[in-house]
């Protein structure tokens, strides 16, 4: 006989993977060989949801295989032959006799992401990773560092199977605090993290050598910062909003610069050019202009930014 499953309520479609911890409610029937009699339930007074690492043979086969196909919120009835339940010995404490078929109503809760397949370190309550150790995950990622109650907390080093490496602080299983990340394309970030995202002060060095140093907000350049272009040796210095430069100075390698407002890293609106060699400046307006590519009325246009109404002013004393 094989395991039988009847879905009583569908879930959200998200199913667990082997190596993850799942949380379930379960009510078991089969007391004294009677499938109408309950022998145990997580909803009994003094009981609570049951948590186990799925696909690791840490529970009866009926749970291991039956819950594997369940999704979050699903309720199912699992009919377990003896070999999927408590086998030839039964479970005397629950008055399930030898070779007894059992019937369990199971309600799946949320599965936890990034649960290690192997853990080399201390275990709390016999199964929860705790303190310093080495975790290996289903996709080949590894983490060496501190755990608290099954979650990454404190200092640690996370090596991604695809080549990235993070070393720094964690809180509640997420990068949080100061840390250093090296990405597969050889770009790097050193600075503040919040809930797994670049947030606060930090320096990002891009694969082409460009560098941004300044404020970050939820993984975007936001606040005050400087972006240095390696190839042109120029830089943007000023205010950033949601990843874009909006106000400040565009400084060239010869010391000349443009000051004003920007839109998508292009000058727009009121601004001034300052020339270091002559100590003069031009004040004017950058406007978006459409220039026809030919005299044909239906010809396509080219969009350019034109500096208009400029006036020269000397900066010499």
C-alpha positions in Angstrom: 0.0 0.0 0.0 1.2 3.5 -0.7 0.6 6.9 0.8 -2.8 8.4 0.0 -3.5 12.1 0.0 -6.8 14.0 -0.1 -6.7 17.8 -0.4 -9.3 19.5 1.9 -8.3 23.1 1.2 -5.9 24.4 -1.5 -2.9 26.6 -0.6 -1.1 29.4 -2.3 1.0 27.1 -4.6 4.3 27.7 -2.9 5.8 24.3 -2.0 8.8 23.5 0.1 12.1 22.1 -1.0 14.2 19.4 0.6 16.3 20.9 3.3 13.9 23.6 4.3 12.2 23.8 7.7 8.4 23.7 7.5 5.8 24.4 10.2 2.6 22.4 10.3 -0.5 21.7 12.3 -1.3 18.0 12.4 -4.1 15.8 13.9 -3.5 12.0 14.0 -6.1 9.3 13.9 -5.8 5.5 14.4 -5.9 5.0 18.2 -6.5 1.3 18.9 -6.7 0.7 15.2 -9.8 2.9 14.9 -9.3 5.6 12.2 -12.1 7.6 13.8 -10.3 8.0 17.1 -7.8 10.8 17.5 -4.5 9.9 19.2 -2.8 13.3 19.1 -3.1 16.9 17.7 -0.9 20.0 17.7 -4.1 21.9 18.5 -4.7 20.0 21.8 -4.3 22.1 24.9 -0.6 22.7 25.7 0.5 21.7 22.2 1.8 23.9 19.4 2.7 23.8 15.7 5.3 21.2 14.7 8.5 22.2 12.9 10.8 19.9 11.0 13.4 19.8 8.3 11.7 18.2 5.3 13.2 15.6 3.0 15.8 14.5 5.6 14.0 11.5 7.1 13.7 13.2 10.5 10.0 12.3 10.8 7.7 9.5 9.6 7.7 8.9 5.8 4.0 10.0 5.6 4.9 13.5 6.8 8.2 13.7 4.8 6.6 12.7 1.5 3.1 14.1 2.1 4.0 17.6 3.3 6.6 17.9 0.5 3.9 18.3 -2.1 1.8 20.7 0.0 1.7 24.4 -0.3 1.4 27.2 2.3 -2.1 27.3 3.7 -3.1 23.9 2.3 -5.0 21.4 4.5 -4.8 17.7 3.4 -5.7 14.3 4.8 -2.8 11.8 4.6 -3.6 8.1 4.8 -0.5 6.4 5.9 0.1 2.6 5.7 2.3 1.2 8.5 5.5 1.6 6.6 4.7 5.3 6.2 3.7 5.7 9.8 5.0 3.9 12.9 5.9 0.5 11.4 5.8 -2.8 13.1 6.4 -1.4 16.6 3.6 1.2 16.6 3.7 4.1 19.0 2.5 2.8 22.4 2.5 6.3 24.0 -0.2 7.3 21.6 -1.9 3.9 21.7 -1.2 3.2 18.0 -0.7 -0.6 17.9 1.7 -2.6 15.8 1.3 -2.4 12.0 -1.5 0.2 12.4 -2.7 2.4 9.5 -2.9 6.0 10.5 -4.9 9.0 9.2 -3.5 12.5 9.6 -5.0 15.8 8.8 -2.2 18.2 8.1 -2.2 22.0 7.7 0.9 23.5 6.1 2.3 26.8 7.4 5.2 28.8 6.0 8.5 27.3 5.0 11.7 29.0 5.9 14.1 30.0 3.1 17.9 29.3 3.1 17.7 26.4 5.5 21.0 24.5 5.5 21.2 21.0 4.3 24.2 20.4 6.5 25.3 22.2 9.6 28.7 21.8 11.3 28.4 23.4 14.7 26.2 23.5 17.8 22.5 22.7 17.8 19.9 24.1 20.1 17.2 21.7 21.2 18.9 19.1 19.0 18.1 20.5 15.6 18.4 24.4 15.5 21.7 25.8 14.3 23.2 28.0 17.0 26.5 29.9 17.6 29.5 29.6 15.3 29.5 27.0 12.5 29.5 26.2 8.8 26.2 25.8 6.9 25.8 24.4 3.4 22.6 25.2 1.5 20.7 23.2 -1.2 22.0 25.4 -4.1 25.7 25.0 -3.0 26.0 28.3 -1.1 27.9 28.3 2.1 27.8 30.4 5.3 30.5 30.4 7.9 29.7 32.5 11.0 27.3 33.0 13.8 23.8 31.7 14.2 21.2 32.5 16.9 18.1 30.3 17.1 18.5 29.1 13.6 19.1 32.5 12.0 22.3 34.3 10.8 23.1 36.9 13.4 26.4 38.7 14.0 29.5 38.4 11.9 29.7 35.9 9.0 30.9 35.1 5.5 28.4 34.0 2.9 29.9 32.5 -0.3 27.4 32.2 -3.2 27.7 29.2 -5.6 27.6 31.7 -8.5 30.7 33.5 -7.4 29.7 36.4 -5.1 31.1 36.7 -1.6 29.7 38.7 1.4 31.5 39.2 4.6 30.1 41.3 7.4 27.3 41.7 9.8 23.9 39.9 9.9 20.7 40.5 11.8 17.7 38.2 11.7 19.1 36.2 8.7 19.8 39.4 6.6 22.8 41.5 5.8 22.5 44.3 8.3 25.2 46.7 9.5 28.6 47.0 7.9 29.7 44.6 5.3 31.8 44.0 2.1 30.3 42.3 -1.0 32.3 41.1 -4.0 30.1 40.4 -7.0 30.7 37.9 -9.8 31.6 40.7 -12.3 34.4 41.8 -9.9 32.5 44.9 -8.8 32.5 45.5 -5.0 30.5 47.3 -2.3 31.8 48.3 1.1 29.5 50.0 3.5 26.2 49.9 5.3 23.4 47.4 4.8 19.8 47.3 6.0 17.6 44.2 5.6 19.8 42.8 2.9 20.0 46.0 0.8 22.7 48.7 0.4 21.4 51.5 2.8 23.4 54.3 4.4 27.0 55.3 3.6 28.9 53.1 1.2 31.4 52.8 -1.7 30.6 50.9 -4.8 33.4 50.2 -7.3 32.1 49.0 -10.7 33.7 46.4 -12.9 34.8 49.1 -15.4 36.6 51.1 -12.6 33.9 53.7 -12.0 33.2 54.5 -8.4 30.3 55.9 -6.4 30.9 57.1 -2.8 28.0 58.4 -0.8 24.5 57.8 0.4 22.4 54.7 -0.5 18.7 54.1 0.1 17.2 50.6 -0.5 19.9 49.6 -3.0 19.7 53.0 -4.9 22.1 56.0 -5.0 20.1 58.5 -2.9 21.3 61.5 -1.0 24.7 63.1 -1.2 27.4 61.4 -3.2 30.2 61.5 -5.8 30.3 59.4 -9.0 33.8 59.2 -10.6 34.1 58.1 -14.2 37.4 56.3 -14.8 37.6 56.7 -18.6 36.8 60.5 -18.8 38.2 61.3 -15.4 35.1 63.4 -14.7 32.7 63.3 -11.8 29.2 64.1 -10.6 29.2 65.7 -7.2 26.0 66.5 -5.5 22.4 65.2 -4.9 21.0 61.9 -6.0 17.4 60.7 -6.0 16.4 57.1 -6.5 19.5 56.2 -8.5 19.8 59.4 -10.6 21.9 62.6 -10.3 19.6 65.6 -10.0 21.5 68.6 -8.6 25.2 69.5 -8.3 28.4 69.8 -10.2 29.7 68.0 -13.3 33.5 68.4 -13.0 35.9 67.6 -15.8 39.6 66.5 -15.6 40.8 70.0 -16.5 38.9 71.6 -13.6 36.1 73.1 -15.7 32.7 72.3 -14.5 29.0 72.7 -14.9 26.7 73.5 -12.0 22.9 73.1 -12.1 20.0 70.7 -12.3 20.0 67.3 -14.1 17.5 64.9 -15.4 18.7 61.3 -16.0 22.3 62.4 -15.7 21.8 65.2 -18.3 21.9 68.9 -17.6 18.4 70.5 -17.8 17.1 73.9 -16.7 19.1 76.7 -15.2 22.8 76.3 -14.9 26.3 77.7 -15.4 29.6 76.6 -17.0 32.7 77.7 -15.2 36.0 77.7 -17.0 39.1 77.4 -14.8 41.7 78.6 -17.4 39.9 81.9 -18.2 38.1 82.3 -14.8 34.9 83.1 -16.7 31.4 81.5 -16.5 28.4 81.2 -18.8 25.0 81.4 -17.2 22.0 80.1 -19.1 19.3 77.4 -19.6 19.6 73.9 -20.9 16.4 73.1 -22.9 15.3 69.9 -24.6 15.1 70.6 -28.3 13.9 68.4 -31.2 16.0 69.0 -34.4 14.7 67.6 -37.7 17.2 65.4 -39.5 16.1 66.7 -42.9 13.8 69.4 -44.5 11.1 66.7 -45.0 8.1 67.6 -42.8 7.8 63.9 -41.8 11.5 63.4 -41.2 12.5 61.9 -37.8 13.9 64.3 -35.2 17.0 64.2 -33.1 16.5 65.2 -29.4 19.3 67.5 -28.2 19.9 69.6 -25.1 20.7 73.1 -26.2 22.2 75.8 -23.9 20.2 79.0 -24.5 20.2 82.6 -23.4 23.7 82.3 -22.1 25.6 85.4 -20.8 29.2 85.7 -20.0 30.4 86.8 -16.6 34.0 87.2 -15.4 34.9 85.7 -12.1 38.1 87.8 -11.7 38.2 90.1 -8.8 
